[in-house]
Amino acid sequence: MDRTSLMTGIEKDWNKFLSLPISEKLPYFERDGRIYDCLFAQQLDRKSLTHIFEIADKLRTMTKKKEGMDFVNSLLSHKKAMLYFVQPSTRTFLSFLNACHILGIKTGEIRDTSTSSELKGETPEDTVRTFSSYVDMIIMRHPTPNFVEKTAWLMNKTNRPVPVINGGSGKDQHPTQAILDVYTLYRSFNSEIENKTIAMVGDLKRGRTVRSLSYLMKNYKNVKLIFISPKEFAMESDILEFLKKHNISYYETDNFEEGISQADAIYMTRIQDEHDKNGESKKVDISSFEFKQKHLDIIKKTAIIMHPLPRRSEIEISVDEDPRAMYWRQERNGMWARAALISIIFGVDHKVAALK
Ligand code: CP
C-alpha cells in the first residue's frame, strides 16, 4: 500500500490508523523511497543504516577543518527546526540541537509545557500543528504513548506537512538512540556486527532503548542477544515474539556475571522508575545487576561496555577509565548519526557523500 492509497481512507481516523500493522503504516512516513518521519526502529533496514553510518563518518571527518565545517553549515541554512522536548533529556536534546547547527539549521525549543500555551488549555495536537506554521522539521520527546506517531500522522494530513523525528516516546521506542547504538557497534567492531553477542542489562521491561535496539538486530546475521534482568523487569513478550519471528537467537537470565562474560557488547541500562505506579522499583534488588570494577576481569578483552545514559549506579565510575568503556563515545556518536539522519531526510546526503 502506498501513501496515496492510505490517504484516501483509513488515515482520517487516528485510532484505525494506529491499529494498522506497522508494515502497512510505513509508506505513510516515507517520501520517494526515503525516510521522511523517523518514528520506529522497524523503518530502518541494513542498507539505510549503513548509509547513515557512512554519512555520519563523512560528516565527522569533513568538519574537522574549517572549510569542511563551513560547507556543511551551508547545506540546510535555509531550514528551521523545532525541538519539542517535554520530557527530561540532556544528550538527545543536545545532540539533536548540535546536529541541526552543524547542518546550518536554525532551532527553536520548548522543554516544558508550562512555558507553552498548553498551560492555557491548548491541546498537544494544536500545539504541534502550530510548530509546522513556523518550522521545517519537528524533533520531539513526549511522555504520551504513540503521541510522536500521532504528530507525524497529523502533519501528513495538513497542507504544510513537516517531517517528525522521534527523540523518545513513552515506553515505546527511541529509534535514534538505537541508530547511534548500532553506529557505536559498527565503529567499535570495524563494521562487523554479524556473529556478535550483545547482552542487555537492567530494566528491559520499561526501557525504550533496548526495545528499539532489539528491533534493529534483525538487520545483522547471527547476532545473539542475552537479556539480563531481575524477573520483574524482564523483556516484554512483543519483543521476544519479534525476535522469534526473525530467527534472532536470545536467552533470558538473572545471572549477571555469567551473561556479561559471554558478551561482545554489554549494554547497561538504568531502572526506569519514572514509570512506577506504586514505587515497585524500590521492591526489587538490583545490586547484582551493576557493573563494578571487578567485572572488568571477567568480560572479554575485546568486549565493549555501552550505556544510553544517564546512569545512576549501574556502572561504577572507575570503569570509565577502561578503554572498553564506550558510553562517552557512544553519546558523541549520537550527534553525528543524528546529523546524518537529518541530512538524509532533507535529501542533502548525496552532497555529503560526494565530497572528497
Ligand atoms: N539516552 C538518552 O535518551 O539520554 P537523555 O535522556 O539524556 O536524552
Residues whose N, C-alpha, C, O or C-beta is under 5 A from the ligand:
A	BS01	CP	P88 S89 T90 R91 T92 F93 P308 L309 P310
